[in-house]
Amino acid sequence: SGRECHPYVLMASDLVALVQSGQAREGGTFFFPAARNFPCLLSQYPSGYRRLLEELGIKGFEVSTLHMSDMRRVFGLARGVLLWQGLLAIDFLVKTVCEQRPYEVHAGETDRVHQANLADIERGIAEGCLAESVEHCVHRLAAVEVREKGTRPIVGVAGDIYTRANAFSNDNLFGRLEDMGCAVTPAPFIVDAFDFALRRNLAKSIADRRLGNVLGDGLILMLKELSGGRVRRKFMGLLRDLKEPDYQEVLQLAAPYVAADANFIVLLNVAKMVDFAQKGADGVINAMGLNCMVGTIAAALLRTIRADHDNIPMLNLVYGEAGGAARQARLEAFAHQAKTYHVRKRNAGASRNLL
């Protein structure tokens, strides 16, 4: 039924809330990216949600699950570029918020600015003035008064895409870690998956000598890099680490643990945990929904990854199950380990200070 899947239940509640609010008008759409070849139940979500709408008696309201190729066809090239830039900008904004919020002078200011920034990005995409919107966002965040950064242990948060990014899904994990004296650096939400899938498709087309696909994928990749570079440059000087591992780096980082032809979501998750450890994080968390196959594979590798990287504290956190008090106790113990690890590195002069 899909109901055993944590994100399925939470997104279904979003759909029901939308219906109950009266916003689910005829001709409206409940949209989320579709999935092919995912090692999970995500591909079955649309059928479940459409059946839910039928049970609620809602007609003329669509559940839309577009694949990347469908999005290019539906949105067109110009709108597709805007959407990509908007997603990338939001990813950078979230990372900047995580860098600044633990050190803000006026509690709550960073979150208030972030909400205004998200609304500005939405407007910029809708009205085609995204560059102006991103500039406003950067200026707002730069104006937030902060104390000296870098004094807290840094915790990298990876895991399944939905659980690691959604505050309700992960029981406000970022806020809890900050309350415990840590700072969070998150894995990307979805931009790394788009980039990896496009580069893998291009590599396969080259290997198979499919010239038409090579030209098409190569053109899209070039546009993505050019348009993404314009967004990235606006965050220079504000965000400490703007670079994510590229296609070849992901394969290299994950190679000791996952085969190169494994599912790309698994590769990205494992590679990002290794990347956190190598860039100087003081702890790494794999946040996953109950029974998530992607998270479960990563969880099975934590011990080996930790042993290969100076026994950095690593923790697997499962959401969607009972035992919130026990999970909180494990998180508190992990935060203590991260602080101890941070002090040990600082005393040894071994911190690379890349995060």
Phi, psi and chi 1 to 4 in degrees:
 res  aa     phi    psi   chi1   chi2   chi3   chi4
   1 SER       -  -18.6   66.5      -      -      -
   2 GLY    86.3  -10.8      -      -      -      -
   3 ARG   -73.5  -11.6  -69.3 -177.8  178.4  136.0
   4 GLU   -80.5   -2.7   62.1  -84.6    6.2      -
   5 CYS   -98.4  123.0 -173.5      -      -      -
   6 HIS   -58.7  -52.4 -173.8   47.8      -      -
   7 PRO   -60.3  -33.6  -25.4   36.0      -      -
   8 TYR   -58.1  -46.8  175.7   90.1      -      -
   9 VAL   -64.5  -43.5  175.6      -      -      -
  10 LEU   -68.6  -40.2  -64.1  179.0      -      -
  11 MET   -70.4  -31.9  -70.1  173.2   66.2      -
  12 ALA   -63.5  -38.5      -      -      -      -
  13 SER   -65.8  -34.4   70.7      -      -      -
  14 ASP   -62.3  -41.9  -72.7  -19.1      -      -
  15 LEU   -64.5  -44.7  177.3   56.5      -      -
  16 VAL   -63.8  -42.0  171.4      -      -      -
  17 ALA   -61.5  -38.5      -      -      -      -
  18 LEU   -62.8  -42.6 -172.8   67.8      -      -
  19 VAL   -65.0  -46.4  169.4      -      -      -
  20 GLN   -67.3  -25.6  -67.7  177.5  -18.3      -
  21 SER   -75.9  -12.1   70.1      -      -      -
  22 GLY    86.9    2.6      -      -      -      -
  23 GLN   -84.5  -11.9  -63.8 -178.8   58.7      -
  24 ALA   -81.1   67.1      -      -      -      -
  25 ARG   -79.1  160.9  -59.7 -176.5  -59.5  -86.8
  26 GLU   -61.1  131.8 -173.6  168.0  -20.4      -
  27 GLY    94.5   -5.3      -      -      -      -
  28 GLY   -82.1  170.4      -      -      -      -
  29 THR  -140.0  134.7  -60.3      -      -      -
  30 PHE  -103.0  110.5 -175.1   73.4      -      -
  31 PHE  -113.7  139.7  168.7   76.8      -      -
  32 PHE  -153.3  151.4   58.6   93.2      -      -
  33 PRO   -61.8  140.9  -22.5   33.5      -      -
  34 ALA   -82.3  171.7      -      -      -      -
  35 ALA  -137.9  132.4      -      -      -      -
  36 ARG  -118.0  139.5  -72.3 -168.3  179.2  107.6
  37 ASN    60.7   28.5  -57.4  -40.0      -      -
  38 PHE   -81.5  139.9  -93.5   42.9      -      -
  39 PRO   -83.7   52.4   32.8  -35.1      -      -
  40 CYS  -159.2 -170.4   69.7      -      -      -
  41 LEU   -92.6    7.1  -64.5  169.0      -      -
  42 LEU   -56.2  -35.7 -176.8   58.0      -      -
  43 SER   -66.4  -15.8   60.4      -      -      -
  44 GLN   -96.0   -5.7  -61.9 -179.0   33.0      -
  45 TYR   -57.4  -46.7  -75.8   20.1      -      -
  46 PRO   -55.6  -43.8  -24.7   34.4      -      -
  47 SER   -62.5  -40.3  -61.5      -      -      -
  48 GLY   -64.3  -41.5      -      -      -      -
  49 TYR   -71.6  -36.9  -67.0  147.8      -      -
  50 ARG   -65.6  -37.4  -68.1 -176.1 -177.2  113.0
  51 ARG   -67.0  -37.6 -178.2  170.8 -180.0  177.3
  52 LEU   -61.4  -42.5  177.2   60.3      -      -
  53 LEU   -62.3  -39.0  -72.5  175.3      -      -
  54 GLU   -62.2  -43.2  -70.4  177.4    6.9      -
  55 GLU   -64.7  -30.0  -67.9  173.6   -6.9      -
  56 LEU   -85.3   -5.0  -65.9  172.1      -      -
  57 GLY    75.2   24.6      -      -      -      -
  58 ILE   -93.4  123.1  -57.1  -62.1      -      -
  59 LYS  -118.5  150.0  -62.0  179.9  179.5  178.9
  60 GLY    76.2   11.7      -      -      -      -
  61 PHE  -112.8  120.7 -172.4   73.9      -      -
  62 GLU   -90.4  147.0  -64.1  -67.5  -31.7      -
  63 VAL  -105.7  113.5  173.9      -      -      -
  64 SER  -109.2  126.2  177.4      -      -      -
  65 THR  -131.8   87.5   53.0      -      -      -
  66 LEU   -88.7  137.9  -61.5  176.2      -      -
  67 HIS   -82.4  170.4  -63.2  -82.4      -      -
  68 MET   -57.4  -44.0 -171.5 -178.9  -65.8      -
  69 SER   -65.3  -35.5   57.3      -      -      -
  70 ASP   -65.4  -39.9  -61.7  -35.2      -      -
  71 MET   -63.6  -39.2  -74.6 -166.5 -104.0      -
  72 ARG   -61.4  -40.1  -68.1 -159.7  -65.5  -95.6
  73 ARG   -71.0  -42.6  174.5  177.6   50.8   81.3
  74 VAL   -76.3  -44.9  171.5      -      -      -
  75 PHE   -84.1  -28.2  -65.0  137.0      -      -
  76 GLY    83.5  167.1      -      -      -      -
  77 LEU   -66.0  -48.4 -168.2   58.9      -      -
  78 ALA   -63.9  -46.2      -      -      -      -
  79 ARG   -69.1  -33.2  -74.1  -73.6  174.8 -176.5
  80 GLY   -63.3  -40.4      -      -      -      -
  81 VAL   -63.9  -43.4  167.7      -      -      -
  82 LEU   -60.3  -43.1  -90.9  177.6      -      -
  83 LEU   -62.8  -43.7  178.1   60.8      -      -
  84 TRP   -61.0  -46.2  162.3 -107.5      -      -
  85 GLN   -62.8  -38.4  -70.8  179.7  -49.9      -
  86 GLY   -65.0  -42.6      -      -      -      -
  87 LEU   -63.3  -42.1  -71.3  171.1      -      -
  88 LEU   -65.7  -41.6 -172.0   61.1      -      -
  89 ALA   -61.4  -43.6      -      -      -      -
  90 ILE   -64.2  -37.9  -70.7  173.9      -      -
  91 ASP   -60.6  -45.1 -149.7   63.0      -      -
  92 PHE   -65.9  -37.9  -72.1  150.5      -      -
  93 LEU   -63.4  -43.4  -71.4  173.7      -      -
  94 VAL   -61.8  -43.7  170.3      -      -      -
  95 LYS   -63.9  -39.5  -70.4  178.6  179.8  178.0
  96 THR   -65.4  -41.5  -53.8      -      -      -
  97 VAL   -59.3  -43.6  165.6      -      -      -
  98 CYS   -64.4  -34.1  -71.5      -      -      -
  99 GLU   -70.2  -38.9  -83.1 -166.9   11.1      -
 100 GLN   -89.5  -38.2  -69.3 -165.1  176.0      -
 101 ARG   -56.8  -40.5 -171.8  168.6   52.0 -156.3
 102 PRO   -64.3  -17.3  -21.0   33.5      -      -
 103 TYR  -114.5    8.1  -56.1  101.2      -      -
 104 GLU   -66.0  143.2   62.8 -174.3    5.4      -
 105 VAL   -77.6  -39.7  173.2      -      -      -
 106 HIS  -107.6  108.2  -53.7  -69.2      -      -
 107 ALA   -55.9  132.5      -      -      -      -
 108 GLY    90.2  -10.5      -      -      -      -
 109 GLU   -66.2  -42.0 -176.9  179.5    3.5      -
 110 THR   -61.4  -42.5  -54.7      -      -      -
 111 ASP   -66.1  -39.3  -76.8  -23.6      -      -
 112 ARG   -63.0  -42.8  -72.5 -167.8  -65.6  -88.9
 113 VAL   -63.7  -39.6  166.6      -      -      -
 114 HIS   -62.6  -42.0 -173.8   52.1      -      -
 115 GLN   -62.7  -41.1  -69.4  -53.2  -49.9      -
 116 ALA   -64.4  -37.4      -      -      -      -
 117 ASN   -66.4  -42.0  -76.6  -11.9      -      -
 118 LEU   -61.0  -41.4  -68.6  177.8      -      -
 119 ALA   -63.9  -36.7      -      -      -      -
 120 ASP   -67.2  -39.3 -132.8    3.8      -      -
 121 ILE   -65.6  -42.9  -65.0  -62.9      -      -
 122 GLU   -57.2  -45.9  -70.4 -179.5   10.3      -
 123 ARG   -64.0  -40.8 -179.7 -177.0   63.2   81.7
 124 GLY   -63.0  -38.3      -      -      -      -
 125 ILE   -68.7  -44.9  -65.5  174.2      -      -
 126 ALA   -65.8  -36.9      -      -      -      -
 127 GLU  -101.1   -1.6  -61.3  177.3    7.1      -
 128 GLY    73.7   26.4      -      -      -      -
 129 CYS  -125.3   47.3   56.2      -      -      -
 130 LEU   -66.9  -37.8 -172.5   63.0      -      -
 131 ALA   -57.4  -44.1      -      -      -      -
 132 GLU   -63.5  -41.2  176.6 -173.9  -33.3      -
 133 SER   -63.7  -43.6  -64.6      -      -      -
 134 VAL   -62.5  -40.5  173.4      -      -      -
 135 GLU   -60.7  -42.6  -73.9 -176.5    6.3      -
 136 HIS   -60.8  -43.2  -71.2  164.0      -      -
 137 CYS   -61.5  -46.4  -65.1      -      -      -
 138 VAL   -62.9  -42.2  169.5      -      -      -
 139 HIS   -64.2  -40.5  -71.1  154.9      -      -
 140 ARG   -61.7  -47.9  -75.2 -165.5 -165.2  101.9
 141 LEU   -66.0  -38.2  -79.8  170.8      -      -
 142 ALA   -64.9  -24.1      -      -      -      -
 143 ALA   -83.9  -10.0      -      -      -      -
 144 VAL   -70.0  128.8  173.5      -      -      -
 145 GLU   -79.3  125.5 -170.7  177.0   -2.6      -
 146 VAL  -130.7  156.6  -64.5      -      -      -
 147 ARG   -83.3 -176.9  -56.4  178.0 -174.0   88.2
 148 GLU   -61.0  127.3 -179.7 -174.0   -0.4      -
 149 LYS   -86.2  163.9  -62.2  179.9 -175.8  178.1
 150 GLY    91.7    4.1      -      -      -      -
 151 THR   -87.6  -14.8   57.6      -      -      -
 152 ARG   -96.2  153.2  -65.7 -177.6  174.5 -145.6
 153 PRO   -65.0  143.5   21.3  -31.6      -      -
 154 ILE  -103.7  128.9  -64.3  174.1      -      -
 155 VAL  -113.5  120.9  174.9      -      -      -
 156 GLY   -85.1  130.4      -      -      -      -
 157 VAL  -111.4  114.3  176.3      -      -      -
 158 ALA  -113.9 -161.6      -      -      -      -
 159 GLY   125.6 -166.9      -      -      -      -
 160 ASP   -71.1  147.7   76.5   69.1      -      -
 161 ILE   -54.8  -46.6  -67.0  174.2      -      -
 162 TYR   -71.7  -48.8 -174.4   86.7      -      -
 163 THR   -65.6  -40.1  -57.8      -      -      -
 164 ARG   -70.9  -22.9   75.5 -175.4 -174.6 -141.2
 165 ALA  -101.2  -23.8      -      -      -      -
 166 ASN   -96.7  118.0 -174.2  -78.3      -      -
 167 ALA   -63.1  -35.7      -      -      -      -
 168 PHE   -70.5  -39.8 -175.2   83.2      -      -
 169 SER   -64.2  -37.2  178.1      -      -      -
 170 ASN  -103.4   20.1   61.1   37.7      -      -
 171 ASP    56.5   44.7 -165.2   22.7      -      -
 172 ASN    54.7   49.5 -169.4   27.2      -      -
 173 LEU   -57.7  -44.9  175.0   59.7      -      -
 174 PHE   -61.3  -45.9  -66.5    8.5      -      -
 175 GLY   -63.7  -39.3      -      -      -      -
 176 ARG   -64.2  -42.8  -70.9  179.2 -176.9  -87.9
 177 LEU   -64.3  -39.6  -75.8  166.8      -      -
 178 GLU   -65.3  -38.7  -70.6  170.0    6.6      -
 179 ASP   -63.9  -25.8  -71.2  -16.7      -      -
 180 MET   -88.6    6.1  -65.1  173.8 -170.1      -
 181 GLY    94.2   12.1      -      -      -      -
 182 CYS  -104.7  168.7  -61.1      -      -      -
 183 ALA  -119.9  145.9      -      -      -      -
 184 VAL  -108.7  139.7  171.9      -      -      -
 185 THR  -121.9  117.7 -179.9      -      -      -
 186 PRO   -91.8  151.4   32.0  -31.0      -      -
 187 ALA   -68.1  156.5      -      -      -      -
 188 PRO   -59.3  156.9  -20.5   31.5      -      -
 189 PHE   -78.7  -62.0  168.1   55.4      -      -
 190 ILE  -140.6  -15.0 -162.7   73.2      -      -
 191 VAL   -64.7  -33.8  -66.0      -      -      -
 192 ASP   -68.3  -33.4   59.6  -24.0      -      -
 193 ALA   -67.6  -41.8      -      -      -      -
 194 PHE   -61.1  -46.4  -78.2  148.7      -      -
 195 ASP   -63.9  -46.3 -178.8   73.2      -      -
 196 PHE   -64.4  -44.6 -172.2   90.9      -      -
 197 ALA   -62.1  -40.8      -      -      -      -
 198 LEU   -66.0  -43.3 -174.4   56.4      -      -
 199 ARG   -70.1  -35.4  -69.7  178.2 -175.2  -85.8
 200 ARG   -66.9  -42.2  174.2  179.7  -91.4 -172.1
 201 ASN   -60.7  -41.2  -71.6  -18.2      -      -
 202 LEU   -64.3  -44.0  177.4   59.7      -      -
 203 ALA   -61.5  -39.5      -      -      -      -
 204 LYS   -69.0  -39.6 -170.0  173.4 -172.5  -53.0
 205 SER   -63.5  -39.0  -63.6      -      -      -
 206 ILE   -65.1  -43.8  -67.6  173.0      -      -
 207 ALA   -64.1  -35.6      -      -      -      -
 208 ASP   -87.6   -1.8  -65.4  -17.3      -      -
 209 ARG    58.1   42.4  -61.0 -178.1  179.6  179.8
 210 ARG   -96.6   91.4  -68.4 -178.6  -66.2  174.0
 211 LEU   -60.2  -41.8 -177.8   58.4      -      -
 212 GLY   -59.9  -45.3      -      -      -      -
 213 ASN   -66.8  -37.3  -71.5    1.5      -      -
 214 VAL   -60.4  -46.0  169.5      -      -      -
 215 LEU   -65.7  -43.8  -67.4  174.7      -      -
 216 GLY   -64.8  -50.8      -      -      -      -
 217 ASP   -65.8  -36.7  -70.1  -19.7      -      -
 218 GLY   -64.5  -40.0      -      -      -      -
 219 LEU   -64.3  -44.4  174.6   61.6      -      -
 220 ILE   -64.0  -41.0  -67.2  170.4      -      -
 221 LEU   -63.9  -40.4 -175.4   59.5      -      -
 222 MET   -63.9  -44.1 -178.0 -178.5   68.7      -
 223 LEU   -63.2  -39.8  -73.5  172.8      -      -
 224 LYS   -62.3  -43.9 -175.5 -168.4   75.5   65.0
 225 GLU   -66.7  -43.4  -71.4  -60.6  -57.7      -
 226 LEU   -65.6  -46.7  -69.6  173.2      -      -
 227 SER   -70.3  -36.9   59.3      -      -      -
 228 GLY   -67.3  -35.1      -      -      -      -
 229 GLY   -62.4  -35.3      -      -      -      -
 230 ARG   -65.4  -36.7  -71.5 -166.1  -73.9  -90.7
 231 VAL   -72.4  -44.7  174.1      -      -      -
 232 ARG   -58.9  -40.4 -172.5  174.5  -72.9  103.7
 233 ARG   -63.1  -29.7  -77.0 -168.0  -68.0  -88.1
 234 LYS   -70.1  -20.0  -66.4 -176.9 -176.6  -61.4
 235 PHE   -96.6   -2.1  -75.8   85.5      -      -
 236 MET   -63.3  133.2  -71.9 -178.7  176.0      -
 237 GLY    89.7  -15.9      -      -      -      -
 238 LEU  -103.9  -43.7  179.0   66.0      -      -
 239 LEU  -104.6  130.5 -176.4   58.8      -      -
 240 ARG   -67.7  -46.2 -176.8  166.0   40.0 -165.7
 241 ASP  -122.0  104.4 -175.1   18.8      -      -
 242 LEU   -93.2  -12.0  -75.8  162.1      -      -
 243 LYS  -101.9  129.0 -172.4  179.0 -176.7  -57.6
 244 GLU  -102.9  153.7  -70.8  -66.4  -27.0      -
 245 PRO   -56.6  132.7  -23.4   33.6      -      -
 246 ASP   -82.6 -174.2   61.5   23.3      -      -
 247 TYR   -55.0  -51.3  175.0   70.4      -      -
 248 GLN   -67.4  -37.8  -70.1  -62.0  -28.4      -
 249 GLU   -64.8  -39.4  -71.9  173.7  -41.2      -
 250 VAL   -59.0  -46.6  166.5      -      -      -
 251 LEU   -61.4  -40.7  -64.6 -180.0      -      -
 252 GLN   -68.7  -43.0  -69.6  168.9    8.2      -
 253 LEU   -64.4  -38.2  -69.9  166.9      -      -
 254 ALA   -86.9  -14.8      -      -      -      -
 255 ALA   -53.2  -40.0      -      -      -      -
 256 PRO   -68.2  -10.8  -19.8   33.4      -      -
 257 TYR  -125.3  -29.0  -44.8  100.8      -      -
 258 VAL  -137.3  139.0 -176.6      -      -      -
 259 ALA   -66.8  150.0      -      -      -      -
 260 ALA   -64.0  -24.9      -      -      -      -
 261 ASP   -95.6   14.2   59.9   -8.3      -      -
 262 ALA   -69.6  167.8      -      -      -      -
 263 ASN   -56.5  137.1  178.6  -90.0      -      -
 264 PHE   -68.7  -25.6   72.2   94.3      -      -
 265 ILE   -68.8  -38.6  -62.5  -62.2      -      -
 266 VAL   -64.3  -45.9  174.0      -      -      -
 267 LEU   -58.2  -45.7  -83.1  165.8      -      -
 268 LEU   -64.5  -41.0  -74.4  167.2      -      -
 269 ASN   -66.6  -46.5 -168.1   34.7      -      -
 270 VAL   -65.2  -45.0  171.0      -      -      -
 271 ALA   -61.2  -37.8      -      -      -      -
 272 LYS   -69.0  -36.6 -168.8   57.4 -165.6  175.9
 273 MET   -64.4  -40.6  -68.9 -166.3  -66.0      -
 274 VAL   -66.0  -40.8  175.3      -      -      -
 275 ASP   -60.6  -43.2 -174.9   52.4      -      -
 276 PHE   -56.5  -48.1  -78.0  142.1      -      -
 277 ALA   -63.1  -40.4      -      -      -      -
 278 GLN   -75.6  -24.8  -67.5 -173.7   -1.3      -
 279 LYS   -88.6    0.9  -78.7 -175.1  175.0  178.2
 280 GLY   104.9   15.1      -      -      -      -
 281 ALA   -63.8  156.9      -      -      -      -
 282 ASP  -100.7   -1.9  -59.2  -63.9      -      -
 283 GLY  -175.9  156.3      -      -      -      -
 284 VAL  -135.6  134.3  178.9      -      -      -
 285 ILE  -117.3  135.2  -71.3  177.3      -      -
 286 ASN  -104.3   99.4  177.7   48.5      -      -
 287 ALA   -92.6  124.8      -      -      -      -
 288 MET  -142.6  150.8   57.0  174.7  -79.9      -
 289 GLY   -75.3  156.3      -      -      -      -
 290 LEU   -55.8  128.6 -178.3   64.2      -      -
 291 ASN    67.7   13.6  -65.4  -31.1      -      -
 292 CYS   -66.9  124.5  173.9      -      -      -
 293 MET   -68.8  -38.2  -62.6  179.9 -165.3      -
 294 VAL   -62.4  -48.0  171.2      -      -      -
 295 GLY   -65.4  -35.7      -      -      -      -
 296 THR   -66.4  -40.5  -60.4      -      -      -
 297 ILE   -62.6  -45.3  -68.0  169.2      -      -
 298 ALA   -63.2  -39.9      -      -      -      -
 299 ALA   -60.7  -35.9      -      -      -      -
 300 ALA   -67.9  -17.7      -      -      -      -
 301 LEU  -101.3   -6.6  -63.1  168.8      -      -
 302 LEU   -56.4  -44.9  -71.6 -169.3      -      -
 303 ARG   -61.3  -41.9 -178.3  177.1  -63.7  179.9
 304 THR   -68.6  -43.9  -55.3      -      -      -
 305 ILE   -61.2  -42.3  -64.4  172.9      -      -
 306 ARG   -63.2  -44.4 -180.0 -178.8 -176.5 -175.5
 307 ALA   -63.3  -30.6      -      -      -      -
 308 ASP   -80.5   -9.0  -70.2  -15.3      -      -
 309 HIS  -132.8   59.5  -65.2   86.4      -      -
 310 ASP    59.3   29.1 -166.3   31.2      -      -
 311 ASN    54.9   39.8  -74.8  -40.8      -      -
 312 ILE   -57.3  137.3 -179.3  174.7      -      -
 313 PRO   -58.0  130.2  -25.3   34.6      -      -
 314 MET  -137.2  143.8  -58.6 -170.0   79.6      -
 315 LEU  -142.5  134.8  177.1   64.7      -      -
 316 ASN  -100.6  121.6 -170.7   61.1      -      -
 317 LEU  -116.4  125.4  -74.7 -179.8      -      -
 318 VAL  -107.4  129.2 -179.5      -      -      -
 319 TYR  -115.1  152.6  -65.5   89.2      -      -
 320 GLY    97.3   12.2      -      -      -      -
 321 GLU  -126.3  167.4   61.2  176.3   -7.1      -
 322 ALA   -72.1  167.4      -      -      -      -
 323 GLY    98.9   37.2      -      -      -      -
 324 GLY   -61.4  -36.0      -      -      -      -
 325 ALA   -65.9  -41.6      -      -      -      -
 326 ALA   -66.1  -39.2      -      -      -      -
 327 ARG   -64.5  -39.6 -174.5  170.7   58.4 -122.6
 328 GLN   -63.2  -40.1  175.1   69.3    7.4      -
 329 ALA   -64.8  -40.1      -      -      -      -
 330 ARG   -65.4  -37.5  -66.1  178.9   64.6 -138.9
 331 LEU   -66.9  -40.1 -173.4   59.6      -      -
 332 GLU   -64.0  -41.3  -69.9  173.1   -5.6      -
 333 ALA   -64.6  -39.7      -      -      -      -
 334 PHE   -63.9  -43.6  167.4   82.1      -      -
 335 ALA   -60.6  -39.4      -      -      -      -
 336 HIS   -63.5  -42.2  175.7   74.0      -      -
 337 GLN   -63.0  -40.6  -67.8  172.1   -8.8      -
 338 ALA   -63.9  -40.4      -      -      -      -
 339 LYS   -64.3  -43.2  -69.1  175.3 -175.4  176.8
 340 THR   -63.2  -42.8  -57.8      -      -      -
 341 TYR   -62.7  -41.6 -171.3   82.6      -      -
 342 HIS   -60.7  -45.4  174.6   72.0      -      -
 343 VAL   -65.5  -41.6  170.8      -      -      -
 344 ARG   -62.6  -42.7  178.0  165.6   64.1   84.3
 345 LYS   -63.6  -43.7  -79.3 -161.9  -43.8  179.5
 346 ARG   -63.8  -42.2 -175.5 -178.8   61.5 -165.8
 347 ASN   -65.9  -32.1  -68.5  -19.2      -      -
 348 ALA   -85.8   -6.5      -      -      -      -
 349 GLY    68.0   27.4      -      -      -      -
 350 ALA  -100.6   -5.8      -      -      -      -
 351 SER   -68.4  129.8  177.6      -      -      -
 352 ARG   -86.5  -12.8  -64.2  172.5   63.9 -172.2
 353 ASN    54.0   38.4  -66.3  -40.5      -      -
 354 LEU   -91.1  -19.4  -63.7 -180.0      -      -
 355 LEU  -101.6      -  -72.2  174.8      -      -
